[in-house]
Amino acid sequence: FYREIRPQYETFIETMRQALSMVLISPQFLYLLEPSPPGKGIRDLTPYEVASRLSYFLWSTMPDDELLELAANKHLLKSNVLNDQIQRMLEAPQAKRFVEQFTDQWLDLPALDRVAVNPQFYPEFKDRTKTAMRLETQHFFAEILHNDLSAMNFVDSDFTMLNERLASHYGIEGVKGTSMTRVPLKPEYRRGGLITQGSMLVGNSTGEDSHPIKRAVWILERLLDDPPSPPPANVPALDSETPGFAKLTLKDQLGVHREDKACVSCHLKIDPWGIPLEHYDATGLYRTEALRLTAEEKGQTRTQVEKAPLDASDTMTDGHTIDGADQLKAYILTEKKDAFARALVVKMLAYGLGRSLEFTDEPIIDDLSSDFEAHDYRLDHLISSIVTSKLFLSR
């Protein structure tokens, strides 16, 4: 860059500033590229390419000296050496980047920042609590990864990770300090697994109330890799100003939506995944009734807070009736366990490869899923299986 543009600028400083700008916007700087000779088809990665792909997978940065040395002497291609490096890297402080970035992408944790909690409803809620909710999920993932726990804990668990602020918000006593610590859960806490964590419940709310459709789509897309079809164009929104509408349960409000023939088929699939979480409000707290803002007359500003009933029961398309979060988690563990495990394999593999998966990847996904189940759904084993797979070691 510098030599090409030097004649165009009067001073060294101006030239360097422009050269640096060109570097920072170049594809080679912005993207992680793995050049391949044209027309040669699938090929094995070189040792240096393996080191780079592995390092960006688990550390989100370039390889360290140890990886580069193993690449230079080609020992990194030996399966035992590669597995030793995976273990070393997962135990290193840099693995925190993997935990943070994978959970952000898999579970859409940035959704927390896109929701503004309405202070009219929740005057005690602080944005700092959102930060603690994000940390809860990240530390929960790390706890499962580093302690060889089953990934089925993501569906339901007898523990979570809390600091004093978040424990106080949830109404759980005995937790002190700002650091996240493992806390055993009692049945009366009504917590356990990802779907009852604040990051999911708040991130998929309106900031005023729950949002069963957003929560349902999150479960289908993030946990089961079965996203619903996009909504048809020009479907009218529900008229929240209709007299008596605010006093309906959200389930009944959605029932009004189902009367539209363009909506019914999708909502029959979507709604039963979100309705069972109706006992959790827009701040992730358990509730027995909903709060709604209403106006005295249609068209006026909504200033009145009214209470509305709740209904957390619905029927899945296969005929199973679900009532509440506990039954929803039990349903996933009994009827959708394989789907959840396979979805996690898909999400992890796509993250490790840095690309979307294709139809031709299906056989390897099947093999990885079977191996994941055979090893008690341990994350460290899944990561090792991905890294040592033909798909990861070639391009």
C-alpha positions as CSV (number, residue, x, y, z in Angstrom):
1,F,0.0,0.0,0.0
2,Y,2.6,2.5,1.1
3,R,4.8,2.3,-2.1
4,E,1.8,2.5,-4.3
5,I,0.3,5.6,-2.8
6,R,3.5,7.5,-1.6
7,P,3.6,9.7,-4.7
8,Q,0.1,10.9,-4.1
9,Y,0.9,12.5,-0.7
10,E,3.2,15.3,0.3
11,T,4.4,13.9,3.7
12,F,5.3,10.6,5.3
13,I,2.6,11.0,8.0
14,E,-0.2,11.6,5.4
15,T,1.0,8.5,3.5
16,M,1.1,6.3,6.6
17,R,-2.3,7.5,7.7
18,Q,-3.8,6.5,4.4
19,A,-1.9,3.2,4.2
20,L,-3.1,2.3,7.7
21,S,-6.7,3.2,6.7
22,M,-6.5,0.9,3.7
23,V,-5.2,-2.0,5.8
24,L,-8.0,-1.6,8.3
25,I,-10.7,-1.8,5.7
26,S,-9.1,-4.6,3.6
27,P,-10.8,-8.0,3.5
28,Q,-7.6,-9.6,4.6
29,F,-7.8,-7.6,7.9
30,L,-11.6,-7.9,8.4
31,Y,-12.0,-11.5,7.7
32,L,-10.3,-14.8,8.7
33,L,-9.2,-16.1,5.3
34,E,-8.0,-19.6,4.5
35,P,-6.8,-19.3,0.8
36,S,-7.0,-22.4,-1.3
37,P,-5.5,-23.0,-4.7
38,P,-8.3,-22.8,-7.3
39,G,-9.8,-26.0,-8.9
40,K,-8.2,-28.4,-6.4
41,G,-11.4,-29.5,-4.5
42,I,-11.2,-30.6,-0.9
43,R,-7.8,-30.7,0.6
44,D,-6.2,-31.3,4.1
45,L,-5.2,-28.2,6.0
46,T,-1.6,-27.6,6.5
47,P,-0.2,-27.7,10.1
48,Y,-0.2,-23.9,10.3
49,E,-3.8,-23.7,9.0
50,V,-4.9,-26.3,11.7
51,A,-3.1,-24.2,14.4
52,S,-4.9,-21.0,13.1
53,R,-8.4,-22.6,12.9
54,L,-8.0,-24.2,16.3
55,S,-6.8,-21.0,17.9
56,Y,-9.6,-18.9,16.5
57,F,-12.1,-21.5,17.6
58,L,-11.1,-21.8,21.2
59,W,-9.2,-18.5,21.8
60,S,-10.6,-16.1,19.2
61,T,-7.0,-15.0,18.4
62,M,-3.9,-16.1,16.5
63,P,-1.9,-19.2,17.6
64,D,0.6,-18.9,20.5
65,D,4.2,-19.9,20.3
66,E,3.5,-23.5,21.4
67,L,1.0,-24.0,18.7
68,L,3.3,-22.5,16.1
69,E,6.2,-24.7,17.2
70,L,4.0,-27.8,16.9
71,A,2.9,-26.6,13.5
72,A,6.5,-26.1,12.4
73,N,7.5,-29.6,13.2
74,K,4.2,-31.0,12.0
75,H,3.5,-32.8,15.4
76,L,0.2,-30.9,15.6
77,L,-1.3,-33.3,13.0
78,K,-0.9,-36.2,15.4
79,S,-4.2,-37.0,17.1
80,N,-2.8,-37.4,20.6
81,V,-0.9,-34.0,20.3
82,L,-4.0,-32.3,18.9
83,N,-6.1,-33.6,21.8
84,D,-3.5,-32.5,24.4
85,Q,-3.6,-29.0,22.8
86,I,-7.4,-28.9,23.0
87,Q,-7.2,-29.6,26.7
88,R,-4.5,-27.1,27.3
89,M,-6.4,-24.4,25.4
90,L,-9.7,-25.0,27.2
91,E,-7.9,-24.7,30.6
92,A,-6.1,-21.5,29.6
93,P,-7.5,-18.0,30.5
94,Q,-8.0,-17.2,26.8
95,A,-10.8,-19.8,26.7
96,K,-13.0,-17.2,28.4
97,R,-13.3,-15.6,24.9
98,F,-14.7,-18.9,23.5
99,V,-17.3,-19.0,26.4
100,E,-18.3,-15.4,25.9
101,Q,-18.4,-15.4,22.1
102,F,-20.0,-18.8,21.6
103,T,-22.8,-18.1,24.2
104,D,-23.4,-14.6,22.6
105,Q,-23.9,-16.2,19.2
106,W,-25.7,-19.4,20.2
107,L,-28.1,-17.8,22.7
108,D,-28.3,-14.2,21.4
109,L,-27.2,-12.7,24.7
110,P,-26.9,-9.2,23.1
111,A,-30.8,-9.3,23.0
112,L,-30.6,-8.1,26.6
113,D,-29.3,-4.8,25.4
114,R,-32.0,-4.4,22.9
115,V,-34.8,-4.5,25.5
116,A,-35.7,-1.3,27.5
117,V,-37.5,-2.4,30.7
118,N,-40.4,0.0,31.4
119,P,-39.9,1.7,34.8
120,Q,-43.6,2.3,35.1
121,F,-44.0,-1.4,35.6
122,Y,-40.6,-2.2,37.2
123,P,-39.2,0.8,39.0
124,E,-36.7,-1.3,41.0
125,F,-35.1,-2.9,38.0
126,K,-31.6,-1.6,37.1
127,D,-29.7,-2.1,33.8
128,R,-26.8,-3.5,35.9
129,T,-29.0,-6.5,36.5
130,K,-28.9,-7.2,32.8
131,T,-25.1,-7.4,33.0
132,A,-25.5,-10.0,35.8
133,M,-28.0,-12.0,33.8
134,R,-25.5,-12.2,30.9
135,L,-22.8,-13.3,33.3
136,E,-25.1,-15.9,34.8
137,T,-25.5,-17.6,31.4
138,Q,-21.8,-17.3,30.4
139,H,-20.6,-18.7,33.8
140,F,-23.3,-21.4,33.6
141,F,-21.9,-22.5,30.3
142,A,-18.3,-22.4,31.7
143,E,-19.3,-24.5,34.7
144,I,-20.8,-27.2,32.5
145,L,-17.8,-27.1,30.2
146,H,-15.0,-27.2,32.8
147,N,-16.6,-29.7,35.2
148,D,-17.5,-32.4,32.7
149,L,-21.2,-32.0,33.3
150,S,-23.9,-33.1,30.9
151,A,-25.1,-30.6,28.3
152,M,-28.6,-31.6,29.3
153,N,-28.1,-29.2,32.2
154,F,-28.8,-26.5,29.6
155,V,-32.4,-27.8,29.5
156,D,-32.8,-28.3,33.2
157,S,-30.4,-28.1,36.2
158,D,-30.3,-28.1,39.9
159,F,-27.9,-25.2,40.1
160,T,-27.1,-21.8,38.5
161,M,-24.5,-19.1,38.7
162,L,-25.4,-16.0,40.7
163,N,-23.9,-13.0,42.4
164,E,-25.5,-11.0,45.1
165,R,-27.3,-8.6,42.8
166,L,-28.9,-11.2,40.6
167,A,-29.7,-13.5,43.6
168,S,-31.5,-10.6,45.2
169,H,-33.4,-9.9,42.1
170,Y,-34.5,-13.6,41.9
171,G,-35.4,-13.6,45.6
172,I,-32.7,-16.1,46.5
173,E,-31.0,-15.5,49.9
174,G,-27.5,-16.2,51.1
175,V,-25.4,-15.1,48.1
176,K,-22.9,-12.4,48.8
177,G,-20.4,-10.5,46.6
178,T,-20.0,-9.4,43.0
179,S,-18.4,-12.7,41.7
180,M,-20.6,-15.4,40.1
181,T,-20.8,-18.5,42.3
182,R,-22.5,-21.8,41.9
183,V,-25.8,-21.8,43.8
184,P,-27.9,-24.9,44.4
185,L,-31.6,-24.5,43.4
186,K,-34.6,-25.4,45.4
187,P,-38.0,-26.2,43.8
188,E,-39.5,-23.0,45.2
189,Y,-37.0,-20.9,43.3
190,R,-38.6,-22.0,40.0
191,R,-35.2,-21.9,38.2
192,G,-33.0,-24.4,36.4
193,G,-31.6,-24.5,32.9
194,L,-31.4,-21.8,30.2
195,I,-35.1,-21.1,29.7
196,T,-35.6,-19.8,33.2
197,Q,-32.5,-17.6,33.2
198,G,-33.0,-13.8,33.0
199,S,-30.9,-13.5,29.8
200,M,-33.5,-15.5,27.9
201,L,-36.6,-14.2,29.6
202,V,-35.7,-10.5,29.5
203,G,-34.0,-10.6,26.1
204,N,-37.2,-12.1,24.7
205,S,-39.7,-9.8,26.3
206,T,-41.2,-6.4,25.3
207,G,-39.8,-4.6,28.4
208,E,-43.4,-4.3,29.6
209,D,-44.6,-7.8,29.4
210,S,-43.6,-11.3,28.4
211,H,-43.5,-12.1,24.7
212,P,-44.5,-15.8,24.2
213,I,-43.8,-15.7,20.5
214,K,-40.2,-14.3,20.9
215,R,-39.6,-16.8,23.6
216,A,-41.0,-19.7,21.5
217,V,-38.9,-18.7,18.5
218,W,-35.8,-18.5,20.6
219,I,-36.3,-22.0,21.9
220,L,-37.1,-23.4,18.4
221,E,-34.2,-21.6,16.8
222,R,-31.5,-21.7,19.5
223,L,-32.2,-24.9,21.4
224,L,-33.8,-27.1,18.7
225,D,-32.4,-25.7,15.4
226,D,-36.0,-25.8,14.1
227,P,-36.8,-22.1,13.4
228,P,-40.4,-21.4,12.2
229,S,-41.1,-19.9,8.8
230,P,-41.1,-16.1,8.6
231,P,-44.5,-14.5,9.2
232,P,-46.4,-13.7,6.0
233,A,-46.4,-10.2,4.7
234,N,-49.1,-7.7,5.7
235,V,-50.4,-9.6,8.7
236,P,-52.2,-7.0,10.9
237,A,-50.9,-6.6,14.4
238,L,-53.3,-7.3,17.3
239,D,-55.2,-4.2,18.4
240,S,-54.2,-3.7,22.0
241,E,-56.7,-0.8,22.3
242,T,-59.8,-3.0,21.7
243,P,-62.0,-2.7,24.8
244,G,-61.4,-5.6,27.2
245,F,-58.3,-6.8,25.2
246,A,-55.9,-6.0,28.1
247,K,-57.8,-8.2,30.5
248,L,-57.4,-11.3,28.3
249,T,-54.6,-13.7,29.0
250,L,-51.8,-13.6,26.4
251,K,-52.9,-17.1,25.4
252,D,-56.4,-15.8,24.6
253,Q,-54.9,-12.8,22.8
254,L,-52.9,-15.1,20.6
255,G,-56.1,-17.1,20.1
256,V,-57.6,-14.0,18.4
257,H,-54.6,-14.0,16.1
258,R,-55.1,-17.7,15.3
259,E,-58.5,-16.8,13.8
260,D,-56.6,-15.3,10.8
261,K,-56.2,-18.2,8.3
262,A,-52.8,-16.9,7.3
263,C,-51.5,-17.2,10.9
264,V,-53.1,-20.3,12.3
265,S,-50.7,-23.0,11.0
266,C,-47.6,-21.3,12.2
267,H,-49.0,-20.3,15.6
268,L,-50.2,-23.9,16.3
269,K,-46.5,-24.8,16.1
270,I,-45.0,-21.8,17.8
271,D,-47.3,-20.8,20.6
272,P,-47.0,-24.0,22.8
273,W,-43.3,-23.3,23.2
274,G,-43.8,-19.8,24.6
275,I,-47.1,-20.0,26.5
276,P,-45.6,-22.3,29.3
277,L,-43.3,-19.4,30.2
278,E,-46.1,-17.0,30.9
279,H,-45.4,-17.1,34.7
280,Y,-42.2,-15.1,34.0
281,D,-42.5,-11.4,33.5
282,A,-40.4,-8.9,31.5
283,T,-37.7,-8.9,34.2
284,G,-37.5,-12.7,34.4
285,L,-39.4,-12.9,37.8
286,Y,-42.0,-15.5,38.6
287,R,-45.6,-14.0,38.7
288,T,-49.1,-15.2,39.3
289,E,-50.8,-12.4,37.4
290,A,-49.8,-10.0,34.5
291,L,-49.6,-6.2,34.5
292,R,-50.9,-4.2,31.5
293,L,-50.9,-0.5,30.6
294,T,-54.2,0.6,29.3
295,A,-55.9,3.8,28.2
296,E,-59.3,5.1,29.5
297,E,-60.5,5.4,25.9
298,K,-59.2,4.1,22.5
299,G,-56.6,6.5,21.1
300,Q,-55.6,8.0,24.4
301,T,-52.2,7.6,26.1
302,R,-51.8,4.3,28.1
303,T,-51.3,5.4,31.7
304,Q,-53.4,3.0,33.7
305,V,-51.8,-0.2,35.1
306,E,-54.3,-3.1,35.3
307,K,-53.9,-6.7,36.4
308,A,-54.7,-9.6,34.0
309,P,-54.9,-13.3,34.5
310,L,-52.3,-15.9,33.4
311,D,-52.6,-19.2,31.5
312,A,-49.4,-21.1,31.0
313,S,-50.9,-24.2,29.5
314,D,-51.0,-25.2,25.8
315,T,-50.9,-28.3,23.6
316,M,-48.0,-29.3,21.3
317,T,-48.7,-30.4,17.8
318,D,-48.0,-34.0,18.9
319,G,-50.8,-33.9,21.4
320,H,-48.7,-33.4,24.6
321,T,-50.3,-30.8,27.0
322,I,-47.7,-28.6,28.7
323,D,-48.5,-26.4,31.7
324,G,-45.6,-24.3,33.0
325,A,-41.9,-24.2,32.6
326,D,-41.1,-27.4,34.5
327,Q,-43.4,-29.4,32.2
328,L,-41.8,-27.7,29.2
329,K,-38.3,-28.7,30.3
330,A,-39.5,-32.2,31.0
331,Y,-41.0,-32.4,27.5
332,I,-37.7,-31.4,25.9
333,L,-35.8,-33.9,27.9
334,T,-38.1,-36.8,27.0
335,E,-39.5,-36.0,23.6
336,K,-36.8,-33.6,22.1
337,K,-33.6,-34.8,23.7
338,D,-32.0,-36.0,20.5
339,A,-33.1,-32.8,18.7
340,F,-31.6,-30.6,21.4
341,A,-28.3,-32.5,21.3
342,R,-28.1,-32.4,17.6
343,A,-28.9,-28.7,17.6
344,L,-26.0,-28.0,20.0
345,V,-23.7,-30.1,17.7
346,V,-24.8,-28.0,14.7
347,K,-24.3,-24.7,16.6
348,M,-20.8,-25.7,17.9
349,L,-19.7,-27.1,14.6
350,A,-20.7,-24.0,12.6
351,Y,-19.0,-21.8,15.2
352,G,-15.8,-23.8,15.0
353,L,-15.7,-23.8,11.2
354,G,-16.7,-20.2,11.0
355,R,-19.3,-20.8,8.3
356,S,-22.9,-22.0,7.8
357,L,-23.4,-25.7,7.5
358,E,-24.5,-27.4,4.3
359,F,-26.4,-30.5,3.2
360,T,-23.2,-32.3,2.5
361,D,-22.2,-31.9,6.2
362,E,-25.1,-34.0,7.4
363,P,-23.2,-37.3,7.7
364,I,-20.6,-35.8,9.9
365,I,-23.3,-34.0,12.0
366,D,-25.0,-37.4,12.5
367,D,-21.7,-39.0,13.6
368,L,-20.8,-36.2,15.9
369,S,-24.3,-36.3,17.5
370,S,-24.1,-40.1,18.1
371,D,-20.7,-39.7,19.6
372,F,-21.9,-36.8,21.8
373,E,-24.7,-39.0,23.2
374,A,-22.3,-41.9,23.8
375,H,-20.1,-39.7,25.9
376,D,-22.8,-38.3,28.2
377,Y,-23.2,-35.1,26.3
378,R,-19.9,-33.6,27.6
379,L,-18.9,-30.4,25.9
380,D,-15.2,-31.0,26.1
381,H,-15.6,-34.3,24.2
382,L,-17.8,-32.6,21.6
383,I,-15.2,-29.9,21.0
384,S,-12.5,-32.6,20.7
385,S,-14.6,-34.6,18.3
386,I,-15.2,-31.5,16.1
387,V,-11.5,-30.5,16.0
388,T,-10.3,-34.0,15.1
389,S,-13.0,-34.5,12.5
390,K,-12.3,-34.6,8.7
391,L,-14.5,-31.5,8.3
392,F,-12.4,-29.4,10.7
393,L,-9.1,-30.6,9.3
394,S,-9.8,-30.0,5.7
395,R,-11.3,-27.3,3.4
